[in-house]
Amino acid sequence: MTPFTSITQQADVTALQTTYGIIGLIVYIITVVALWKVFTKAGYPGWLAIIPIVNLFILVKIAGFSAWLGLLYLIPIVNLIFHIIVSLRVGKGFGKGAGFSIFLLWLFSFIGYLILGFGSDTYDKARIAA
């Protein structure tokens, strides 16, 4: 291995990291815009979607839980199960079924929240309790 191949490999890694960083930033911006609309539909200030940890606590409140239960996102296996439950209840609050909630609010959340935010669905907290 010559010194030139080492430099080339480092440049390839740097370019790949930059590409993934830009893609990640674009997905984050799309998610913030979508959550902003969902939060305003649910009666919360939309700017809270910008703050990464706070937006999880607001989603937990939209799901009908106490914001303190948002701390469950810090426990490694529990966070996956709790995120599925939150997704199901947020979907139910907007009148969506379990299929929509699992596939579009849990697996492809940025798409699902775009549909909820910019769609004609309205949030009703009474649907969650029923």
N, C-alpha and C positions, 0 to 999 in steps of 0.2 A: 504494500500500500504506500503510495507516494503522498507527500503532503498536499498535493493538489486535489487528490480524490477525497481527502479528509475535509478540505475546505468546501468542495462541491457537495458532499453529503450534509455538511452543516447548513449550507445555503438551502438545500432541498427541505430540510427539517424546518428551517425558519419560514420559508415560503408556505409550507403546509400549515404551520401554526397560525400564520397570518390569515390564510384563507379560512380556516376553521373559526378563528376569532371574529372575522367579519360576518360569517354566516351566523355564528352565535349571537352577535350583536343585532343583526337583522331580526332573528327570531325573538329576541328579547323585546325589541321595539314593537313588533307586531303583537306580542303577548301583552305588553303594557297598554297599548291602544285598545285591545279587546277587553282587558280587565277594567279599564277606565270606563268604558261604556256599560259593562255589566254592573260595576259598582254604582254608577249613577242611576241605573234602572232599579237597583235594589235599595236606593235611598242613602247611600254612603258617598262621601266626597270622592270624586274620581281620581284626584291627585295621589291618593293613597296607593294606587296601583304602581306607582313609580318606585316605591320603597320595597326592596326585595323580601324582607321578612314580614313586614307589616301586611303586605297583600295576602299572605297566607292566613294571618289572623282574621282579616276581613272576610276572606272566603269561608272560614270556619263559622263566622257570625252569620253570613248569608245562608249557610247550611242549617242554621237554627241551633247551633251549639254555642256554649260559652267560649269566649276568646281564649280562656285559659286552656282549653283542650287543644289549642294550637301548639302547645308545648309537646304534644305527642309526635309532632313532626321531627323532633330531635332524637327519638328512639329508633334505631335502625330498622327493624322488621315491622314494628308497629306503624311506622310512617306510611308504608305501602298500603296496608290494610285501611288505615284511617283516611288516606287520600282517596281510596275507592269509595268509602262511605261518604266523604264530603262531596265527591263528584256526583254520586247518586242523589244526594239530598239537594245539591244546587240544581241539578237537572230537574228534579221533582218540583222545586220552587218555581222554575220557569215553565213547567208543564211538559217536560220531556220525559221519555221513558228510560228504562234501564239500558237498552242497547245504545242509545245516543250518549248517555252518561258514561258508559264504560269505554266506548270506542272514541268518542270525540271530546269528552271532558277529562278522561284519564290518560288514554294513550296518545292522542293528538290534541292536546289541550289548547294550543294556540288556534287551531281551526275551530274547535268547539266553542270557545269563548268568543271568537269572531262572529259565529252564527248567532249565539245568544245576544251579544251586544248590538249587532247591527240588524238583527231580525226583528220581526214584529211581536215576539214573545214578551209577555209582561211578567214581572216577578210578583208572586203572591205568597207571603209567609204562611198563610193558612193552609196551603197545599202541603207543606212539609209536615205539619202537625197531623194531617189526616192520614 
